């Protein structure tokens, strides 16, 4: 008989199956490590040591996780409305422009806590603006949001390179980047938070954006499960025809969902631009937008899941960097392989194990 | 005459730059017309470029390299099929995942095997596809206009270039004049009807994906052992996405695909030529505009301002057989 209609308890759907998928992804990653002649268990040990072994390592892990929480939320919000936003990467990139403009214009005059709210709004506005055209095209013109957001990633990259090379570059310097922000345009590090746990942050750029990210998690949860708009978005995500029949405005809901998604992606730049490098640089997003897809899939589009998945990917990014020092044979790009495998097993093959789980569950219950 | 020579050289380079796009867009054509979206074209191109470079380096045989490139691209296609046909997973997610796997794996394996930071070894000349001088070039050289065009645009390309252009009518013929093609197009529009006619949707879609892998393998091979002489990190550099844009721009039809690829190739060649030069009246045009133009054009098309691009109806939807 068909197993698709059998419902499984939540702990299997949200606990066991994602965990098994994750284990499969790591199993195949281990195979790759083994194939190039290194010991996978030793590699795993280096990876975990490198990510969690010291105070500054944890700081770097959480710094990466902060970026991934923002982009993961971005993908998740769109996903709840049935939209696949591949454009978080580009929206974060353009969002950086918003954050940088605020930082550059205010850092001479006010302390960071005055700059911060404006920077949040600036980053979110620019990110949202970059999501607006694909959203409008999807809602009004019926063009596929996946395709348009991919195109906008590339258009955004070209635009940002142009602006950095021709407009923002500091005269006399070679590097295409803005000037360094003064402390008034930087987000301070969270060394006091680490000190609470008796850890030293060292050079790690773990900063206030982490707290902003957690606040956003709460707000997204509130939006999706406790507001009318969230209800409308979820209805649209499950069945657009039913949503329209129920009187939910399609165009408005799609555009608002994408604007929120783009805004959250844009806020990722707070962490990278104002929290870490204190300047706007070329390619500063460095794939975080795409990691957001994996994070959102792993976290089942729920803020709590997203935080956990973001920390997992933070561990991979920081630990992977350390691993490539310890085992020069394994380059940092091993993370990209693991990331791809996680997306493949947890996302594309999410239903693969389901029939087997249903049979197991039914046998266990004696049916 | 000087302008004409420049024009001819831009045209020649446009042809060379459009070949990987053409193979890849035709590859995507088969998959998307069968109802399987393929974001993973980029990854297939990259993985097959790597495989072709490795095998050509080890064996010194370009055809062995091509076979390896095709084989690896087909494997990636089948993985995509396993996820999106057999397990009815999300096709976009699967494509994104395979792109990451290709991007990471090529560098990890390349570094481990060749120790050159992700580059493969330099492929010897006999392991590469080099230019073929067509007969009559010397004879035609003095003929105005046609002579230089023949010598620099039509002649002097490698065999893969000619295969690429042959693939266009061949794809058209397969899609529109064979039983397989008719069924393939039907399965992309209405798989239920195909199923009712007693034809296996699953097997048909798998065959379409094998064709996709086959063509994408040519694209990758072209990049690594025809256009250059080694695999370089991330050498597909977004060409898979431009090919996807070209496919949409051509409204999922084989002959327009060729023109779209030539247009995007020409834009690329023109951007290279314009670097640091300025146009009369307009001044220096930023090179980024040319880089973004294929994507902007595709979005304008998708917005419905240049005709309507209607994708295959069943694209992106996994098929569940009714019970």
Contacts between the chains, C-beta under 8 A, distances in Angstrom:
chain1	res1	chain2	res2	distance
A	2	B	323	6.1
A	4	B	320	7.7
A	32	B	105	7.0
A	32	B	108	6.6
A	32	B	109	8.0
A	35	B	109	8.0
A	36	B	108	6.8
A	36	B	109	6.8
A	36	B	112	3.8
A	36	B	113	7.9
A	37	B	112	7.2
A	84	B	90	7.9
A	84	B	92	5.4
A	86	B	39	7.8
A	86	B	92	7.3
A	86	B	96	7.1
A	133	B	299	7.4
A	137	B	299	7.0
A	137	B	302	6.2
A	137	B	303	5.5
A	141	B	302	7.0
A	141	B	303	5.1
A	141	B	304	5.1
A	142	B	304	8.0
A	143	B	299	7.7
A	143	B	302	3.6
A	143	B	303	6.4
A	143	B	304	7.5
A	143	B	309	7.6
A	144	B	302	7.5
A	144	B	311	6.8
A	146	B	37	7.6
A	146	B	39	7.1
A	146	B	92	5.4
A	147	B	244	7.3
A	147	B	245	7.9
A	147	B	248	6.3
A	147	B	298	7.6
A	147	B	302	6.6
A	148	B	299	5.8
A	148	B	302	6.2
A	150	B	39	7.4
A	150	B	241	5.9
A	150	B	244	7.5
A	151	B	241	7.9
A	151	B	245	6.5
A	151	B	295	4.0
A	151	B	296	7.7
A	151	B	298	5.7
A	151	B	299	5.1
A	152	B	295	7.5
A	152	B	299	7.5
A	154	B	238	6.5
A	154	B	241	6.7
A	154	B	291	7.6
A	154	B	292	6.5
A	154	B	295	4.7
A	155	B	292	4.7
A	155	B	295	5.1
A	155	B	296	6.1
A	155	B	299	7.7
A	158	B	288	4.0
A	158	B	289	7.5
A	158	B	291	4.8
A	158	B	292	3.9
A	159	B	288	7.0
A	159	B	292	7.1
A	161	B	288	5.6
A	162	B	286	5.2
A	162	B	288	4.2
A	162	B	289	7.9
A	166	B	286	6.8
A	290	B	96	7.1
A	290	B	100	7.3
A	293	B	93	7.4
A	293	B	96	6.0
A	297	B	93	6.8
A	329	B	111	7.4
A	329	B	112	5.5
A	330	B	108	6.9
A	330	B	112	7.7
A	331	B	107	5.9
A	331	B	108	5.8
A	331	B	111	4.8
A	331	B	118	7.2
A	333	B	103	7.4
A	333	B	104	4.7
A	333	B	107	4.0
A	333	B	108	5.4
A	333	B	111	7.9
A	333	B	118	7.6
A	334	B	104	6.6
A	334	B	108	5.3
A	335	B	104	7.2
A	336	B	100	5.4
A	336	B	103	5.4
A	336	B	104	3.1
A	336	B	107	7.6
A	337	B	100	7.3
A	337	B	101	6.0
A	337	B	104	3.5
A	337	B	105	5.3
A	337	B	108	5.9
A	338	B	104	7.7
A	339	B	100	5.3
A	339	B	104	7.3
A	340	B	97	5.0
A	340	B	98	7.0
A	340	B	99	7.3
A	340	B	100	3.0
A	340	B	101	3.6
A	340	B	102	7.7
A	340	B	103	7.5
A	340	B	104	5.9
A	340	B	105	8.0
A	341	B	97	7.4
A	341	B	101	6.4
A	343	B	93	6.3
A	343	B	96	6.0
A	343	B	97	3.8
A	343	B	100	6.4
A	344	B	79	7.8
A	344	B	83	6.8
A	344	B	94	6.8
A	344	B	97	3.7
A	344	B	98	7.0
A	344	B	101	6.7
A	347	B	89	7.1
A	347	B	90	6.5
A	347	B	93	3.9
A	347	B	94	7.4
A	347	B	96	7.9
A	347	B	97	6.3
A	348	B	83	3.8
A	348	B	84	6.9
A	348	B	87	7.5
A	348	B	89	3.9
A	348	B	90	6.2
A	348	B	93	4.7
A	348	B	94	3.5
A	348	B	97	5.5
A	349	B	82	8.0
A	349	B	83	5.4
A	349	B	87	5.4
A	349	B	89	5.6
A	350	B	89	6.3
A	351	B	87	5.4
A	351	B	88	6.1
A	351	B	89	6.4
A	352	B	87	4.7
A	352	B	89	7.7
